[in-house]
Amino acid sequence: MTGLPAETPTVLRAPRRLYGLLAATSAVLIGLAWLLGGIDMAEGALLGCVLVGVNLIGTVAFIRMVLRDRRYKALLFVSFIAKFGLTLVVLYLAIVRFGVSAIGILIGLSSMVLASLLYAAMRPAEGAGPQDGGT
């Protein structure tokens, strides 16, 4: 449960379908990375998918907080930027220090692009009626 009343605008609700699509896309991409490059590439794809998932959840939470409570915008924005800075540090350490496959990480990071494309393709066009091909 999101803890939001039923009349809450759609933008404040958690995009559960997008989360599900991201999980499915991530599983497929990790499997493909394992088939194409072995365990090393799958490890990188897993790291990329986890980073994308954590950043998506953090971004949704950030947007919900800003839209719900406008008083602490500056503090929320600083934490938002810090989250991406921490992501960059994790990526740098994974590639340089621990030797994780950069191609695998890129495959994992692309999971959000593919999930977003699927999400957009699955949504009906807004305002589309039977004459426009909508339902």
SVG drawing of the C-alpha trace seen along z (x, -y; Angstrom):
<svg xmlns="http://www.w3.org/2000/svg" viewBox="-15 -26 56 45">
<polyline fill="none" stroke="black" stroke-width="0.4" points="0.0,0.0 1.2,-3.5 -0.7,-5.1 -2.3,-7.6 -6.0,-8.4 -8.0,-7.1 -8.4,-10.6 -4.6,-11.2 -3.4,-12.3 -1.9,-9.5 1.5,-11.2 1.8,-10.6 1.0,-6.9 3.8,-4.4 4.2,-3.1 3.7,0.6 3.5,1.6 6.8,-0.1 8.4,1.7 7.1,5.0 8.3,4.3 11.7,3.2 12.0,6.5 11.1,8.6 13.3,6.7 16.2,6.9 15.8,10.7 15.8,11.1 18.9,8.8 20.8,10.6 20.1,13.9 21.2,12.6 24.3,11.2 25.1,14.5 24.5,16.3 26.6,13.8 29.5,13.2 29.4,15.6 29.2,14.9 31.4,11.8 29.0,10.0 26.0,11.2 27.5,9.8 27.9,6.4 24.3,6.6 23.0,7.4 24.9,4.5 23.5,2.1 19.9,3.4 20.1,3.0 21.4,-0.5 18.7,-1.4 16.0,0.1 17.3,-1.7 17.5,-5.0 14.0,-4.6 12.6,-3.9 14.5,-6.9 13.4,-9.2 9.7,-8.2 10.0,-8.9 11.7,-12.2 9.0,-13.3 6.3,-12.2 7.9,-14.2 8.3,-17.3 4.8,-17.3 3.3,-16.5 5.4,-18.7 6.9,-21.8 8.6,-23.2 11.9,-21.3 12.6,-21.5 16.3,-22.5 17.1,-19.8 15.3,-17.2 17.1,-18.4 20.5,-18.1 19.6,-14.5 18.5,-13.8 21.8,-14.9 23.7,-13.1 22.0,-9.9 23.3,-10.2 26.8,-11.1 26.8,-7.9 25.7,-5.9 28.7,-7.3 31.0,-6.4 29.6,-2.8 30.0,-2.5 33.6,-3.9 34.6,-1.5 32.9,1.5 34.7,0.9 38.1,-0.4 38.6,1.3 36.7,4.6 37.0,5.1 33.3,5.6 32.4,5.8 31.6,2.3 29.6,3.8 27.6,5.9 26.9,2.7 25.8,0.9 23.5,3.9 22.0,3.6 21.6,-0.2 19.7,0.2 17.0,2.1 15.3,-1.2 15.2,-2.3 13.6,1.0 11.1,1.0 10.1,-2.6 9.6,-1.8 7.4,1.2 5.5,-0.8 4.8,-3.5 3.7,-0.9 1.4,0.8 -0.4,-2.4 -3.4,-3.5 -3.1,-6.8 -4.8,-9.5 -8.0,-10.7 -7.9,-8.1 -11.4,-6.9 -12.5,-4.1 -11.9,-6.4 -8.2,-6.8 -7.5,-3.2 -8.0,-3.3 -10.4,-1.4"/>
</svg>
